[in-house]
Amino acid sequence: MPKIVHYRDKCIGCGICFEMQPGIWRMSKKDGKATLVKAVNKKGVFILDVEIQDTLDTEPVAGACPVNLIKIW
C-alpha cells in the first residue's frame, strides 16, 4: 500500500499543503505547522497509508512544498 510521508519537524508552516489538499492536511493552531490527518507518528515522521488515487492527488502537493518534506512511497 502506498504511503504519504511528512517530515513535520522541518515544516515551516507555509500552508500550501492545506490549501491544495484540505481533506488530509490541517494547520496546527499550537505551532503553526502542517499536520497530516490520521497519520502515524514514527519518531517525528508522520506516515499515512493511502490508496493509489490519493498518491496521485498528493504528488502536486509534494512538488509545491517549498522545503520538500512531503514524500510518497
All heavy atoms as TSV, in Angstrom:
chain	resi	resn	atom	element	x	y	z
A	1	MET	N	N	0.848	-1.185	0.000
A	1	MET	CA	C	0.000	0.000	0.000
A	1	MET	C	C	0.890	1.245	0.000
A	1	MET	O	O	1.834	1.331	0.773
A	1	MET	CB	C	-0.904	-0.013	1.229
A	1	MET	CG	C	-1.784	1.209	1.345
A	1	MET	SD	S	-3.029	1.088	2.633
A	1	MET	CE	C	-4.316	0.264	1.715
A	2	PRO	N	N	0.594	2.218	-0.864
A	2	PRO	CA	C	1.396	3.446	-0.889
A	2	PRO	C	C	1.221	4.264	0.396
A	2	PRO	O	O	0.231	4.111	1.110
A	2	PRO	CB	C	0.861	4.203	-2.098
A	2	PRO	CG	C	-0.370	3.519	-2.522
A	2	PRO	CD	C	-0.443	2.198	-1.855
A	3	LYS	N	N	2.202	5.133	0.627
A	3	LYS	CA	C	2.197	5.941	1.839
A	3	LYS	C	C	2.545	7.388	1.506
A	3	LYS	O	O	3.331	7.648	0.610
A	3	LYS	CB	C	3.224	5.407	2.832
A	3	LYS	CG	C	2.988	3.976	3.244
A	3	LYS	CD	C	4.122	3.484	4.119
A	3	LYS	CE	C	4.028	2.030	4.471
A	3	LYS	NZ	N	2.769	1.424	4.638
A	4	ILE	N	N	1.957	8.295	2.274
A	4	ILE	CA	C	2.377	9.694	2.255
A	4	ILE	C	C	3.213	9.880	3.513
A	4	ILE	O	O	2.800	9.490	4.610
A	4	ILE	CB	C	1.176	10.655	2.258
A	4	ILE	CG1	C	0.329	10.432	1.008
A	4	ILE	CG2	C	1.652	12.104	2.346
A	4	ILE	CD1	C	-0.981	11.184	1.011
A	5	VAL	N	N	4.381	10.463	3.349
A	5	VAL	CA	C	5.307	10.646	4.465
A	5	VAL	C	C	5.544	12.143	4.642
A	5	VAL	O	O	5.819	12.857	3.676
A	5	VAL	CB	C	6.639	9.916	4.191
A	5	VAL	CG1	C	7.602	10.114	5.342
A	5	VAL	CG2	C	6.392	8.430	3.937
A	6	HIS	N	N	5.437	12.589	5.887
A	6	HIS	CA	C	5.572	14.021	6.202
A	6	HIS	C	C	6.618	14.189	7.296
A	6	HIS	O	O	6.452	13.684	8.409
A	6	HIS	CB	C	4.212	14.560	6.670
A	6	HIS	CG	C	4.213	16.001	6.994
A	6	HIS	ND1	N	3.685	16.484	8.163
A	6	HIS	CD2	C	4.664	17.082	6.320
A	6	HIS	CE1	C	3.793	17.801	8.187
A	6	HIS	NE2	N	4.397	18.184	7.075
A	7	TYR	N	N	7.690	14.890	6.979
A	7	TYR	CA	C	8.748	15.186	7.949
A	7	TYR	C	C	8.377	16.494	8.656
A	7	TYR	O	O	8.875	17.569	8.326
A	7	TYR	CB	C	10.099	15.280	7.248
A	7	TYR	CG	C	10.512	13.970	6.632
A	7	TYR	CD1	C	10.136	13.625	5.341
A	7	TYR	CD2	C	11.255	13.055	7.374
A	7	TYR	CE1	C	10.502	12.407	4.784
A	7	TYR	CE2	C	11.621	11.829	6.828
A	7	TYR	CZ	C	11.241	11.518	5.535
A	7	TYR	OH	O	11.598	10.308	4.988
A	8	ARG	N	N	7.476	16.385	9.604
A	8	ARG	CA	C	6.839	17.547	10.219
A	8	ARG	C	C	7.819	18.478	10.929
A	8	ARG	O	O	7.629	19.691	10.940
A	8	ARG	CB	C	5.759	17.085	11.200
A	8	ARG	CG	C	4.891	18.223	11.691
A	8	ARG	CD	C	3.742	17.705	12.553
A	8	ARG	NE	N	2.802	18.754	12.839
A	8	ARG	CZ	C	2.988	19.656	13.798
A	8	ARG	NH1	N	4.063	19.612	14.551
A	8	ARG	NH2	N	2.081	20.597	13.997
A	9	ASP	N	N	8.878	17.944	11.524
A	9	ASP	CA	C	9.805	18.793	12.270
A	9	ASP	C	C	10.494	19.830	11.376
A	9	ASP	O	O	10.940	20.863	11.850
A	9	ASP	CB	C	10.845	17.950	13.015
A	9	ASP	CG	C	11.697	17.086	12.101
A	9	ASP	OD1	O	11.226	16.714	11.007
A	9	ASP	OD2	O	12.835	16.769	12.487
A	10	LYS	N	N	10.525	19.587	10.065
A	10	LYS	CA	C	11.145	20.523	9.124
A	10	LYS	C	C	10.135	21.500	8.511
A	10	LYS	O	O	10.505	22.365	7.738
A	10	LYS	CB	C	11.845	19.746	8.016
A	10	LYS	CG	C	12.973	18.879	8.528
A	10	LYS	CD	C	13.613	18.080	7.421
A	10	LYS	CE	C	14.681	17.163	8.003
A	10	LYS	NZ	N	15.288	16.338	6.961
A	11	CYS	N	N	8.872	21.364	8.867
A	11	CYS	CA	C	7.804	22.193	8.298
A	11	CYS	C	C	7.998	23.659	8.702
A	11	CYS	O	O	8.317	23.963	9.859
A	11	CYS	CB	C	6.448	21.690	8.792
A	11	CYS	SG	S	5.030	22.622	8.172
A	12	ILE	N	N	7.783	24.557	7.727
A	12	ILE	CA	C	7.894	25.993	8.003
A	12	ILE	C	C	6.524	26.658	8.132
A	12	ILE	O	O	6.439	27.858	8.346
A	12	ILE	CB	C	8.740	26.707	6.928
A	12	ILE	CG1	C	8.107	26.559	5.541
A	12	ILE	CG2	C	10.180	26.196	6.953
A	12	ILE	CD1	C	8.759	27.405	4.455
A	13	GLY	N	N	5.442	25.871	7.979
A	13	GLY	CA	C	4.093	26.386	8.188
A	13	GLY	C	C	3.570	27.281	7.084
A	13	GLY	O	O	2.724	28.142	7.342
A	14	CYS	N	N	4.016	27.074	5.853
A	14	CYS	CA	C	3.560	27.936	4.746
A	14	CYS	C	C	2.089	27.696	4.399
A	14	CYS	O	O	1.421	28.580	3.885
A	14	CYS	CB	C	4.435	27.741	3.513
A	14	CYS	SG	S	4.166	26.188	2.651
A	15	GLY	N	N	1.576	26.473	4.644
A	15	GLY	CA	C	0.168	26.171	4.439
A	15	GLY	C	C	-0.221	25.743	3.035
A	15	GLY	O	O	-1.398	25.511	2.764
A	16	ILE	N	N	0.738	25.615	2.124
A	16	ILE	CA	C	0.396	25.247	0.750
A	16	ILE	C	C	-0.236	23.855	0.687
A	16	ILE	O	O	-1.156	23.627	-0.104
A	16	ILE	CB	C	1.622	25.356	-0.196
A	16	ILE	CG1	C	1.192	25.284	-1.655
A	16	ILE	CG2	C	2.648	24.289	0.097
A	16	ILE	CD1	C	0.526	26.519	-2.154
A	17	CYS	N	N	0.208	22.934	1.509
A	17	CYS	CA	C	-0.373	21.584	1.510
A	17	CYS	C	C	-1.848	21.637	1.917
A	17	CYS	O	O	-2.696	21.007	1.284
A	17	CYS	CB	C	0.418	20.645	2.412
A	17	CYS	SG	S	0.647	21.259	4.094
A	18	PHE	N	N	-2.151	22.410	2.942
A	18	PHE	CA	C	-3.533	22.558	3.387
A	18	PHE	C	C	-4.393	23.242	2.329
A	18	PHE	O	O	-5.524	22.844	2.090
A	18	PHE	CB	C	-3.586	23.331	4.705
A	18	PHE	CG	C	-4.973	23.633	5.164
A	18	PHE	CD1	C	-5.815	22.618	5.583
A	18	PHE	CD2	C	-5.447	24.934	5.163
A	18	PHE	CE1	C	-7.116	22.899	6.008
A	18	PHE	CE2	C	-6.734	25.218	5.583
A	18	PHE	CZ	C	-7.570	24.198	6.000
A	19	GLU	N	N	-3.853	24.249	1.676
A	19	GLU	CA	C	-4.597	24.952	0.631
A	19	GLU	C	C	-4.902	24.045	-0.555
A	19	GLU	O	O	-5.981	24.111	-1.135
A	19	GLU	CB	C	-3.816	26.174	0.154
A	19	GLU	CG	C	-3.769	27.291	1.167
A	19	GLU	CD	C	-2.920	28.455	0.699
A	19	GLU	OE1	O	-2.769	28.645	-0.526
A	19	GLU	OE2	O	-2.400	29.171	1.561
A	20	MET	N	N	-3.942	23.194	-0.910
A	20	MET	CA	C	-4.101	22.339	-2.081
A	20	MET	C	C	-4.893	21.065	-1.803
A	20	MET	O	O	-5.541	20.539	-2.696
A	20	MET	CB	C	-2.726	21.969	-2.649
A	20	MET	CG	C	-1.974	23.143	-3.244
A	20	MET	SD	S	-0.351	22.682	-3.873
A	20	MET	CE	C	-0.810	21.769	-5.357
A	21	GLN	N	N	-4.812	20.561	-0.569
A	21	GLN	CA	C	-5.439	19.273	-0.244
A	21	GLN	C	C	-5.994	19.301	1.191
A	21	GLN	O	O	-5.520	18.587	2.068
A	21	GLN	CB	C	-4.397	18.161	-0.414
A	21	GLN	CG	C	-4.955	16.799	-0.618
A	21	GLN	CD	C	-3.848	15.784	-0.883
A	21	GLN	OE1	O	-2.698	15.962	-0.503
A	21	GLN	NE2	N	-4.215	14.705	-1.532
A	22	PRO	N	N	-7.019	20.118	1.432
A	22	PRO	CA	C	-7.529	20.279	2.798
A	22	PRO	C	C	-8.160	19.014	3.381
A	22	PRO	O	O	-8.368	18.941	4.582
A	22	PRO	CB	C	-8.549	21.402	2.674
A	22	PRO	CG	C	-8.966	21.385	1.247
A	22	PRO	CD	C	-7.755	20.937	0.474
A	23	GLY	N	N	-8.422	18.025	2.565
A	23	GLY	CA	C	-9.011	16.788	3.063
A	23	GLY	C	C	-8.077	15.953	3.918
A	23	GLY	O	O	-8.535	15.173	4.753
A	24	ILE	N	N	-6.759	16.130	3.737
A	24	ILE	CA	C	-5.839	15.317	4.539
A	24	ILE	C	C	-4.819	16.146	5.310
A	24	ILE	O	O	-4.016	15.586	6.050
A	24	ILE	CB	C	-5.113	14.239	3.701
A	24	ILE	CG1	C	-4.194	14.852	2.664
A	24	ILE	CG2	C	-6.101	13.294	3.068
A	24	ILE	CD1	C	-3.261	13.824	2.038
A	25	TRP	N	N	-4.838	17.455	5.150
A	25	TRP	CA	C	-3.904	18.325	5.872
A	25	TRP	C	C	-4.663	19.302	6.759
A	25	TRP	O	O	-5.728	19.768	6.413
A	25	TRP	CB	C	-3.038	19.122	4.888
A	25	TRP	CG	C	-2.186	18.261	4.024
A	25	TRP	CD1	C	-2.460	17.852	2.756
A	25	TRP	CD2	C	-0.932	17.677	4.370
A	25	TRP	NE1	N	-1.447	17.058	2.295
A	25	TRP	CE2	C	-0.492	16.923	3.263
A	25	TRP	CE3	C	-0.135	17.707	5.513
A	25	TRP	CZ2	C	0.699	16.230	3.259
A	25	TRP	CZ3	C	1.057	17.010	5.501
A	25	TRP	CH2	C	1.475	16.281	4.398
A	26	ARG	N	N	-4.073	19.624	7.888
A	26	ARG	CA	C	-4.573	20.648	8.804
A	26	ARG	C	C	-3.382	21.496	9.236
A	26	ARG	O	O	-2.253	21.022	9.255
A	26	ARG	CB	C	-5.205	20.027	10.066
A	26	ARG	CG	C	-6.434	19.199	9.806
A	26	ARG	CD	C	-7.642	20.074	9.488
A	26	ARG	NE	N	-8.809	19.275	9.226
A	26	ARG	CZ	C	-9.252	18.921	8.041
A	26	ARG	NH1	N	-8.608	19.285	6.959
A	26	ARG	NH2	N	-10.329	18.198	7.893
A	27	MET	N	N	-3.670	22.717	9.623
A	27	MET	CA	C	-2.634	23.584	10.171
A	27	MET	C	C	-2.839	23.653	11.680
A	27	MET	O	O	-3.935	23.938	12.158
A	27	MET	CB	C	-2.714	24.985	9.566
A	27	MET	CG	C	-2.466	25.031	8.061
A	27	MET	SD	S	-0.907	24.303	7.526
A	27	MET	CE	C	0.274	25.440	8.239
A	28	SER	N	N	-1.782	23.366	12.415
A	28	SER	CA	C	-1.844	23.344	13.874
A	28	SER	C	C	-1.948	24.766	14.426
A	28	SER	O	O	-1.161	25.643	14.056
A	28	SER	CB	C	-0.590	22.663	14.437
A	28	SER	OG	O	-0.524	22.821	15.829
A	29	LYS	N	N	-2.887	24.977	15.312
A	29	LYS	CA	C	-3.006	26.269	15.985
A	29	LYS	C	C	-1.922	26.411	17.054
A	29	LYS	O	O	-1.566	27.511	17.439
A	29	LYS	CB	C	-4.387	26.418	16.615
A	29	LYS	CG	C	-5.478	26.558	15.580
A	29	LYS	CD	C	-6.836	26.713	16.212
A	29	LYS	CE	C	-7.901	26.793	15.131
A	29	LYS	NZ	N	-9.240	26.857	15.674
A	30	LYS	N	N	-1.405	25.289	17.498
A	30	LYS	CA	C	-0.403	25.293	18.567
A	30	LYS	C	C	0.964	25.788	18.072
A	30	LYS	O	O	1.567	26.656	18.691
A	30	LYS	CB	C	-0.267	23.889	19.151
A	30	LYS	CG	C	0.687	23.796	20.299
A	30	LYS	CD	C	0.716	22.400	20.875
A	30	LYS	CE	C	1.703	22.306	22.022
A	30	LYS	NZ	N	1.761	20.956	22.574
A	31	ASP	N	N	1.442	25.226	16.947
A	31	ASP	CA	C	2.776	25.603	16.486
A	31	ASP	C	C	2.811	26.128	15.040
A	31	ASP	O	O	3.863	26.479	14.535
A	31	ASP	CB	C	3.760	24.454	16.644
A	31	ASP	CG	C	3.417	23.227	15.813
A	31	ASP	OD1	O	2.479	23.284	14.987
A	31	ASP	OD2	O	4.083	22.189	15.986
A	32	GLY	N	N	1.647	26.176	14.373
A	32	GLY	CA	C	1.580	26.727	13.033
A	32	GLY	C	C	2.066	25.818	11.924
A	32	GLY	O	O	2.127	26.219	10.770
A	33	LYS	N	N	2.418	24.584	12.258
A	33	LYS	CA	C	2.917	23.644	11.259
A	33	LYS	C	C	1.774	22.799	10.695
A	33	LYS	O	O	0.729	22.656	11.313
A	33	LYS	CB	C	3.967	22.719	11.871
A	33	LYS	CG	C	5.230	23.441	12.281
A	33	LYS	CD	C	6.251	22.466	12.799
A	33	LYS	CE	C	7.549	23.181	13.149
A	33	LYS	NZ	N	8.597	22.214	13.493
A	34	ALA	N	N	2.026	22.223	9.528
A	34	ALA	CA	C	1.050	21.337	8.903
A	34	ALA	C	C	1.013	19.994	9.621
A	34	ALA	O	O	2.028	19.519	10.138
A	34	ALA	CB	C	1.395	21.125	7.436
A	35	THR	N	N	-0.165	19.395	9.635
A	35	THR	CA	C	-0.367	18.076	10.234
A	35	THR	C	C	-1.047	17.185	9.207
A	35	THR	O	O	-2.045	17.575	8.610
A	35	THR	CB	C	-1.245	18.194	11.492
A	35	THR	OG1	O	-0.595	19.070	12.417
A	35	THR	CG2	C	-1.473	16.851	12.137
A	36	LEU	N	N	-0.506	16.001	9.011
A	36	LEU	CA	C	-1.088	15.005	8.121
A	36	LEU	C	C	-2.134	14.239	8.927
A	36	LEU	O	O	-1.802	13.483	9.843
A	36	LEU	CB	C	0.004	14.072	7.596
A	36	LEU	CG	C	-0.386	13.013	6.581
A	36	LEU	CD1	C	-1.023	13.624	5.346
A	36	LEU	CD2	C	0.850	12.204	6.193
A	37	VAL	N	N	-3.399	14.470	8.609
A	37	VAL	CA	C	-4.515	13.923	9.379
A	37	VAL	C	C	-4.501	12.399	9.349
A	37	VAL	O	O	-4.307	11.794	8.295
A	37	VAL	CB	C	-5.859	14.463	8.845
A	37	VAL	CG1	C	-7.036	13.850	9.570
A	37	VAL	CG2	C	-5.895	15.981	8.944
A	38	LYS	N	N	-4.698	11.788	10.502
A	38	LYS	CA	C	-4.773	10.338	10.698
A	38	LYS	C	C	-3.466	9.613	10.429
A	38	LYS	O	O	-3.443	8.397	10.272
A	38	LYS	CB	C	-5.898	9.725	9.868
A	38	LYS	CG	C	-7.275	10.223	10.247
A	38	LYS	CD	C	-8.350	9.538	9.443
A	38	LYS	CE	C	-9.712	10.102	9.807
A	38	LYS	NZ	N	-10.782	9.518	9.000
A	39	ALA	N	N	-2.358	10.338	10.383
A	39	ALA	CA	C	-1.054	9.711	10.161
A	39	ALA	C	C	-0.516	9.149	11.469
A	39	ALA	O	O	-0.861	9.601	12.557
A	39	ALA	CB	C	-0.070	10.722	9.593
A	40	VAL	N	N	0.354	8.165	11.339
A	40	VAL	CA	C	1.018	7.554	12.479
A	40	VAL	C	C	2.376	8.236	12.659
A	40	VAL	O	O	3.131	8.379	11.701
A	40	VAL	CB	C	1.207	6.032	12.247
A	40	VAL	CG1	C	2.001	5.408	13.368
A	40	VAL	CG2	C	-0.146	5.352	12.086
A	41	ASN	N	N	2.668	8.658	13.885
A	41	ASN	CA	C	3.930	9.319	14.200
A	41	ASN	C	C	4.981	8.271	14.544
A	41	ASN	O	O	4.843	7.545	15.509
A	41	ASN	CB	C	3.731	10.278	15.370
A	41	ASN	CG	C	4.979	11.044	15.730
A	41	ASN	OD1	O	6.043	10.851	15.173
A	41	ASN	ND2	N	4.837	11.932	16.687
A	42	LYS	N	N	6.032	8.208	13.737
A	42	LYS	CA	C	7.145	7.302	13.999
A	42	LYS	C	C	8.412	8.137	14.126
A	42	LYS	O	O	9.046	8.485	13.133
A	42	LYS	CB	C	7.280	6.269	12.883
A	42	LYS	CG	C	6.080	5.342	12.818
A	42	LYS	CD	C	6.337	4.169	11.939
A	42	LYS	CE	C	5.112	3.257	11.980
A	42	LYS	NZ	N	5.310	2.045	11.223
A	43	LYS	N	N	8.713	8.503	15.368
A	43	LYS	CA	C	9.902	9.299	15.687
A	43	LYS	C	C	9.943	10.622	14.931
A	43	LYS	O	O	10.945	11.006	14.352
A	43	LYS	CB	C	11.169	8.489	15.426
A	43	LYS	CG	C	11.278	7.259	16.299
A	43	LYS	CD	C	12.559	6.510	16.046
A	43	LYS	CE	C	12.613	5.272	16.927
A	43	LYS	NZ	N	13.827	4.504	16.709
A	44	GLY	N	N	8.818	11.314	14.895
A	44	GLY	CA	C	8.748	12.622	14.272
A	44	GLY	C	C	8.453	12.603	12.780
A	44	GLY	O	O	8.325	13.637	12.166
A	45	VAL	N	N	8.365	11.412	12.213
A	45	VAL	CA	C	7.997	11.266	10.800
A	45	VAL	C	C	6.577	10.722	10.781
A	45	VAL	O	O	6.286	9.686	11.368
A	45	VAL	CB	C	8.954	10.305	10.069
A	45	VAL	CG1	C	8.517	10.118	8.629
A	45	VAL	CG2	C	10.385	10.819	10.144
A	46	PHE	N	N	5.688	11.431	10.095
A	46	PHE	CA	C	4.280	11.047	10.061
A	46	PHE	C	C	3.996	10.284	8.773
A	46	PHE	O	O	4.322	10.756	7.677
A	46	PHE	CB	C	3.398	12.284	10.193
A	46	PHE	CG	C	3.482	12.887	11.568
A	46	PHE	CD1	C	4.557	13.664	11.937
A	46	PHE	CD2	C	2.490	12.636	12.491
A	46	PHE	CE1	C	4.651	14.201	13.214
A	46	PHE	CE2	C	2.573	13.161	13.776
A	46	PHE	CZ	C	3.651	13.941	14.131
A	47	ILE	N	N	3.396	9.091	8.915
A	47	ILE	CA	C	3.164	8.194	7.785
A	47	ILE	C	C	1.684	7.849	7.714
A	47	ILE	O	O	1.074	7.464	8.707
A	47	ILE	CB	C	4.006	6.914	7.940
A	47	ILE	CG1	C	5.494	7.283	8.033
A	47	ILE	CG2	C	3.748	5.956	6.777
A	47	ILE	CD1	C	6.398	6.144	8.419
A	48	LEU	N	N	1.126	7.994	6.499
A	48	LEU	CA	C	-0.282	7.702	6.276
A	48	LEU	C	C	-0.412	6.727	5.110
A	48	LEU	O	O	0.057	7.002	4.003
A	48	LEU	CB	C	-1.038	9.000	5.950
A	48	LEU	CG	C	-2.528	8.867	5.653
A	48	LEU	CD1	C	-3.292	8.376	6.880
A	48	LEU	CD2	C	-3.085	10.198	5.166
A	49	ASP	N	N	-1.012	5.559	5.363
A	49	ASP	CA	C	-1.319	4.604	4.303
A	49	ASP	C	C	-2.478	5.148	3.495
A	49	ASP	O	O	-3.491	5.569	4.068
A	49	ASP	CB	C	-1.700	3.238	4.876
A	49	ASP	CG	C	-0.532	2.520	5.527
A	49	ASP	OD1	O	0.607	2.721	5.081
A	49	ASP	OD2	O	-0.767	1.758	6.482
A	50	VAL	N	N	-2.343	5.132	2.172
A	50	VAL	CA	C	-3.374	5.696	1.299
A	50	VAL	C	C	-3.606	4.799	0.085
A	50	VAL	O	O	-2.848	3.880	-0.183
A	50	VAL	CB	C	-2.986	7.113	0.819
A	50	VAL	CG1	C	-2.961	8.091	1.958
A	50	VAL	CG2	C	-1.669	7.110	0.083
A	51	GLU	N	N	-4.649	5.121	-0.650
A	51	GLU	CA	C	-4.943	4.451	-1.913
A	51	GLU	C	C	-4.135	5.114	-3.034
A	51	GLU	O	O	-3.652	6.243	-2.892
A	51	GLU	CB	C	-6.441	4.550	-2.221
A	51	GLU	CG	C	-7.332	3.911	-1.163
A	51	GLU	CD	C	-7.118	2.412	-1.022
A	51	GLU	OE1	O	-6.839	1.745	-2.041
A	51	GLU	OE2	O	-7.219	1.919	0.105
A	52	ILE	N	N	-4.033	4.447	-4.158
A	52	ILE	CA	C	-3.282	4.964	-5.296
A	52	ILE	C	C	-3.775	6.352	-5.708
A	52	ILE	O	O	-2.975	7.251	-5.971
A	52	ILE	CB	C	-3.387	3.996	-6.506
A	52	ILE	CG1	C	-2.734	2.659	-6.173
A	52	ILE	CG2	C	-2.780	4.613	-7.760
A	52	ILE	CD1	C	-1.237	2.692	-6.043
A	53	GLN	N	N	-5.083	6.563	-5.760
A	53	GLN	CA	C	-5.627	7.865	-6.170
A	53	GLN	C	C	-5.148	8.982	-5.255
A	53	GLN	O	O	-4.860	10.084	-5.710
A	53	GLN	CB	C	-7.159	7.836	-6.212
A	53	GLN	CG	C	-7.776	9.132	-6.718
A	53	GLN	CD	C	-7.309	9.508	-8.119
A	53	GLN	OE1	O	-7.291	8.681	-9.017
A	53	GLN	NE2	N	-6.920	10.756	-8.303
A	54	ASP	N	N	-5.029	8.691	-3.963
A	54	ASP	CA	C	-4.558	9.707	-3.019
A	54	ASP	C	C	-3.116	10.100	-3.308
A	54	ASP	O	O	-2.742	11.260	-3.137
A	54	ASP	CB	C	-4.702	9.216	-1.583
A	54	ASP	CG	C	-6.147	9.057	-1.164
A	54	ASP	OD1	O	-6.986	9.878	-1.590
A	54	ASP	OD2	O	-6.449	8.104	-0.424
A	55	THR	N	N	-2.302	9.140	-3.742
A	55	THR	CA	C	-0.918	9.490	-4.075
A	55	THR	C	C	-0.881	10.388	-5.311
A	55	THR	O	O	-0.090	11.322	-5.368
A	55	THR	CB	C	-0.040	8.242	-4.304
A	55	THR	OG1	O	-0.524	7.508	-5.414
A	55	THR	CG2	C	0.015	7.363	-3.080
A	56	LEU	N	N	-1.749	10.124	-6.269
A	56	LEU	CA	C	-1.802	10.971	-7.465
A	56	LEU	C	C	-2.240	12.382	-7.107
A	56	LEU	O	O	-1.733	13.362	-7.667
A	56	LEU	CB	C	-2.744	10.363	-8.503
A	56	LEU	CG	C	-2.338	9.000	-9.060
A	56	LEU	CD1	C	-3.434	8.456	-9.968
A	56	LEU	CD2	C	-1.006	9.068	-9.783
A	57	ASP	N	N	-3.170	12.502	-6.173
A	57	ASP	CA	C	-3.639	13.810	-5.724
A	57	ASP	C	C	-2.567	14.547	-4.919
A	57	ASP	O	O	-2.540	15.781	-4.885
A	57	ASP	CB	C	-4.899	13.671	-4.870
A	57	ASP	CG	C	-6.094	13.149	-5.654
A	57	ASP	OD1	O	-6.062	13.204	-6.910
A	57	ASP	OD2	O	-7.048	12.668	-5.023
A	58	THR	N	N	-1.701	13.796	-4.245
A	58	THR	CA	C	-0.704	14.391	-3.357
A	58	THR	C	C	0.585	14.748	-4.091
A	58	THR	O	O	1.346	15.590	-3.611
A	58	THR	CB	C	-0.411	13.445	-2.175
A	58	THR	OG1	O	-1.645	13.164	-1.504
A	58	THR	CG2	C	0.544	14.068	-1.171
A	59	GLU	N	N	0.848	14.171	-5.252
A	59	GLU	CA	C	2.084	14.479	-5.979
A	59	GLU	C	C	2.267	15.977	-6.232
A	59	GLU	O	O	3.352	16.513	-5.993
A	59	GLU	CB	C	2.155	13.688	-7.283
A	59	GLU	CG	C	2.499	12.236	-7.059
A	59	GLU	CD	C	2.493	11.411	-8.343
A	59	GLU	OE1	O	2.170	11.956	-9.427
A	59	GLU	OE2	O	2.802	10.215	-8.252
A	60	PRO	N	N	1.230	16.708	-6.691
A	60	PRO	CA	C	1.415	18.156	-6.876
A	60	PRO	C	C	1.654	18.893	-5.557
A	60	PRO	O	O	2.368	19.889	-5.516
A	60	PRO	CB	C	0.108	18.631	-7.515
A	60	PRO	CG	C	-0.636	17.425	-7.929
A	60	PRO	CD	C	-0.072	16.261	-7.182
A	61	VAL	N	N	1.072	18.395	-4.497
A	61	VAL	CA	C	1.257	18.999	-3.172
A	61	VAL	C	C	2.712	18.839	-2.744
A	61	VAL	O	O	3.353	19.787	-2.286
A	61	VAL	CB	C	0.307	18.372	-2.132
A	61	VAL	CG1	C	0.545	18.950	-0.759
A	61	VAL	CG2	C	-1.139	18.565	-2.557
A	62	ALA	N	N	3.242	17.632	-2.904
A	62	ALA	CA	C	4.642	17.366	-2.552
A	62	ALA	C	C	5.570	18.256	-3.383
A	62	ALA	O	O	6.551	18.794	-2.860
A	62	ALA	CB	C	4.960	15.893	-2.758
A	63	GLY	N	N	5.249	18.435	-4.648
A	63	GLY	CA	C	6.064	19.281	-5.509
A	63	GLY	C	C	5.988	20.755	-5.151
A	63	GLY	O	O	6.936	21.507	-5.384
A	64	ALA	N	N	4.882	21.177	-4.573
A	64	ALA	CA	C	4.698	22.589	-4.208
A	64	ALA	C	C	5.325	22.938	-2.865
A	64	ALA	O	O	5.539	24.118	-2.579
A	64	ALA	CB	C	3.210	22.926	-4.182
A	65	CYS	N	N	5.625	21.951	-2.041
A	65	CYS	CA	C	6.201	22.214	-0.713
A	65	CYS	C	C	7.568	22.883	-0.872
A	65	CYS	O	O	8.479	22.313	-1.480
A	65	CYS	CB	C	6.340	20.905	0.065
A	65	CYS	SG	S	7.099	21.121	1.687
A	66	PRO	N	N	7.739	24.095	-0.326
A	66	PRO	CA	C	8.994	24.825	-0.527
A	66	PRO	C	C	10.199	24.207	0.176
A	66	PRO	O	O	11.335	24.494	-0.201
A	66	PRO	CB	C	8.697	26.224	0.011
A	66	PRO	CG	C	7.571	26.041	0.963
A	66	PRO	CD	C	6.767	24.873	0.435
A	67	VAL	N	N	9.970	23.363	1.162
A	67	VAL	CA	C	11.094	22.723	1.854
A	67	VAL	C	C	11.180	21.231	1.552
A	67	VAL	O	O	11.975	20.519	2.164
A	67	VAL	CB	C	11.057	22.987	3.380
A	67	VAL	CG1	C	11.405	24.429	3.676
A	67	VAL	CG2	C	9.722	22.640	3.979
A	68	ASN	N	N	10.368	20.749	0.615
A	68	ASN	CA	C	10.466	19.387	0.105
A	68	ASN	C	C	10.417	18.326	1.202
A	68	ASN	O	O	11.246	17.418	1.250
A	68	ASN	CB	C	11.744	19.254	-0.736
A	68	ASN	CG	C	11.719	18.046	-1.630
A	68	ASN	OD1	O	10.676	17.611	-2.081
A	68	ASN	ND2	N	12.890	17.512	-1.917
A	69	LEU	N	N	9.418	18.429	2.081
A	69	LEU	CA	C	9.356	17.488	3.192
A	69	LEU	C	C	8.173	16.508	3.103
A	69	LEU	O	O	7.950	15.734	4.019
A	69	LEU	CB	C	9.318	18.225	4.527
A	69	LEU	CG	C	8.253	19.282	4.737
A	69	LEU	CD1	C	6.929	18.684	5.149
A	69	LEU	CD2	C	8.727	20.267	5.749
A	70	ILE	N	N	7.459	16.531	1.993
A	70	ILE	CA	C	6.369	15.580	1.763
A	70	ILE	C	C	6.839	14.577	0.718
A	70	ILE	O	O	7.256	14.965	-0.375
A	70	ILE	CB	C	5.095	16.303	1.273
A	70	ILE	CG1	C	4.639	17.339	2.295
A	70	ILE	CG2	C	3.991	15.280	0.989
A	70	ILE	CD1	C	3.568	18.293	1.782
A	71	LYS	N	N	6.799	13.311	1.072
A	71	LYS	CA	C	7.260	12.256	0.171
A	71	LYS	C	C	6.141	11.245	-0.052
A	71	LYS	O	O	5.258	11.097	0.782
A	71	LYS	CB	C	8.474	11.514	0.778
A	71	LYS	CG	C	9.608	12.406	1.198
A	71	LYS	CD	C	10.296	13.032	0.031
A	71	LYS	CE	C	11.459	13.890	0.498
A	71	LYS	NZ	N	12.008	14.727	-0.501
A	72	ILE	N	N	6.211	10.553	-1.169
A	72	ILE	CA	C	5.268	9.485	-1.467
A	72	ILE	C	C	6.072	8.218	-1.680
A	72	ILE	O	O	6.986	8.184	-2.514
A	72	ILE	CB	C	4.423	9.812	-2.706
A	72	ILE	CG1	C	3.643	11.103	-2.459
A	72	ILE	CG2	C	3.484	8.654	-3.040
A	72	ILE	CD1	C	2.994	11.683	-3.668
A	73	TRP	N	N	5.757	7.175	-0.905
A	73	TRP	CA	C	6.454	5.888	-1.032
A	73	TRP	C	C	5.542	4.911	-1.702
A	73	TRP	O	O	4.411	4.764	-1.434
A	73	TRP	CB	C	6.847	5.345	0.318
A	73	TRP	CG	C	7.933	6.094	1.007
A	73	TRP	CD1	C	8.743	7.081	0.496
A	73	TRP	CD2	C	8.340	5.936	2.358
A	73	TRP	NE1	N	9.618	7.519	1.439
A	73	TRP	CE2	C	9.407	6.837	2.612
A	73	TRP	CE3	C	7.946	5.116	3.388
A	73	TRP	CZ2	C	10.051	6.924	3.828
A	73	TRP	CZ3	C	8.579	5.205	4.601
A	73	TRP	CH2	C	9.629	6.111	4.817
